[in-house]
């Protein structure tokens, strides 16, 4: 005579159902994985102080001034300021500083002068960028646009 865990009309079926239910309970009780640590690094911001977005004229000398800040007062590693045509971003008329690695204490203000020897009735973009030590780590950029009259 066979002995079963449960006496019933279908003893093996009940055993398999209970076994499956037990496995399901054990598989659902996994400890939660901790959230991955947040990436640390510089938290940069940019404030373009000059030029303004007001229209300019061909031959004007504009002041370029941008303030780069790291939230914790850390180091500003790399910066770049460029002026390019809104219609053709490959047409870059200003690209400074020559060496992007400035390694300055925050806040760091970049200043320069530039003569607008560009075609009349054109639109231009000044873009300022700042990033960390390696590659373009934590890159932040800010843009302003202006129009040039004759």
N, C-alpha and C positions, 0 to 999 in steps of 0.2 A: 504494500500500500504506500502511495506517495504522500509525503507531508509537504504542505505549503505554508508559507508565512501567514496567509489569510485563508480561511476556508470560505469559499464562495463558489458561485457557478463558474466564474472565469478568474481563478486565482492568479495566473501568470499575468494577465492583462492589468489587474489591479497593482501588482508588484511593479510592473514596468511604468505605470502612470505615477506611482509614488516615487519611484527612483528618478524619473524625469523631472518631477516637481522639485525634489530635493536638489538635484543638480542645477536646476534653474535658480533656486534660492541662493546657492553657494556662488554661482557665477555672477549674480547681481550684487553681491556684497563686497565689492572691491573698494579699497580705500581710494579717496580722491587724490589725484596727482596734484602736487603744488603747482601754482601758476608759475610760468617761467619768469625769471627775474627781468625787470624792466631794464632796457638798454640804457646805460648811463653814458654820458658824454656832454659835450658843450651844448648849451641851449642859446643859440644866437638870435639877435634881432637887429634890424637895420632901420635907420631913420635918415631919409634923404632930406638934407637941409637946404640944398641949392643944387641945381637951378629949380625954379618954380615951373609950374605947368603952363604959365602964360606964354603967349606967342613971343618969339624972338625975331631978330632981323639978320640977314646975311652980313657977315663981318663983325657981329657983336662978339665981345669977349664975355663968356659966361664963367661964373664961379661954380666949381663943382665941390660940394661938401657933403660928406655922408658920415654918419656916426654908427659904428659897429659896436654892439654890446653883447657880452656873455652874461647870462642871468646870475651866475654865482660870482661874478667879478673875475672870472678866469682869463685865460689868454685868448686873444683873437689871433688865430694862426694864419689864415689865408683870406685875402680879399681880391676883388676885381670890380672895376667900374668900366662900363663900355657904353658908347653911344653908337647906335646903328639905325639904319633906315627902317621905318615901320613897314614899308612896302617890300623891302629886300633885306632881311636880317643878316645876310652875308656881307652887306655893304657897311662895314664897321669903320667909323671915322675917328674913334677914340677908344683906347684900350689900355688902362693903367691900373695899378702900377706895373712897371716892367717885370718886377719880381713879385709874384703873388704872395709869397711867404713873408709876412710882416712880423709875426710873433711879438705882438704888443699887448700890454695889459689893458683890460677892458675898463671903461669905454675907450675906443680908439677912433679918432676923427681923421679922415683922409680929406685933404684939400688940394685943389689944383685950379688952373685957369685953362680955358680952351677957346680958340677963335673959331666961330662958326663960318668956315669957308665951305659952304654946302649950297646946293641948288636952291633957288627960291621956291616958295610954296611947296615945301616938303614937310613931312611929318617924321619925327625922330623919337627914339626911345632911349632913355638913360636907364641902364640896369645895373644895380649894385648886388654883389654876391659876397657871401662869407661862408667859410667852411672850416672843418677841423683839420687835425694833423695829417691824417691818411686819406689819400684819394679825395673824393668829394664828400667825406663823412659829415653828416648833419648839415648839408648845404641849405642855406636860406637865401632867397633872392627877393628883391623888391624893384619895381619898375615905375617910372613916370614917363609921360609922353608930352611932347611940345611941338608946336608948329613954327616953321621959319618963313618969314615974309621977305620980300625984296628990300 
